[in-house]
Amino acid sequence: MAQQRQTSRQQQASRHKQRSEEESRLQSAERNKDWADNAAHARTADDPRTMAPRDAGGRPSTGDRF
């Protein structure tokens, strides 16, 4: 009986760990979205998400220069 309880607890812990890992992966994917993901979801060419980020001069940019 005690062994069954321990096995059940181990299974519950394993399921909880799997759920936690899946939630962590989903949150990480959400944080790591970039402009290409937004561009892929844009519906029309007029949508500003279809373009790469621009610098102050209007040129495509990947971020600030060092």
N, C-alpha and C positions, 0 to 999 in steps of 0.2 A: 504494500500500500504506500509506504513512504517513498519507494522508488518510483511509483507512478506519479506521485505529486512532484517529485524532483524533475522527472521527464517532462511533465506538463509545464512546469515553470521554465524549463530550458526552452521548450517550444514557444512559449509566450515571449520570452526574452528575445529569441531569434526573430520572431515575427515583428516585434517592436523595433528591433535593430534594422530590419529590412525596410520597414516603413520610414524610419528616421533617415536612412540612407537615400531612399527615393525622394523624400521631401527635400533633402539637402541638394540632390542633383537638380531637381526642378527649380529651386531657388537660385542655384548657381547659373543655370541656363537663362533664367530671367534676367539676372544681373549682367550676364555676358552678351546680351543682345547688342548688335551694333547697327550702324546706319544701313548696311546691306539687308539686314532682316526687315527693317522698316520699309526700305525701298521695295522689297519683294512683296510686301503686303499692301502697298499703295495701289489704288484702283485706276487712277488716271495719270497721264503725264503732267497734268497741272498740279498734282499733289506735291507739296514741297518735300515729302519723304522720298520721292523718286530720285532726288539728286544727292550726290555726295556732300558732306559738310563743306562749307565755304569759309575762307578767311576774310579778313576785313576788305581785301582788294577784290573779292568776288571770285577768286581762283579756288579750285578744289583743294581741300586741305585734309590732312590726317591728324592735325593737332598743332599745338604750339611748337615752335622751333626752340631748341635749347641754346 
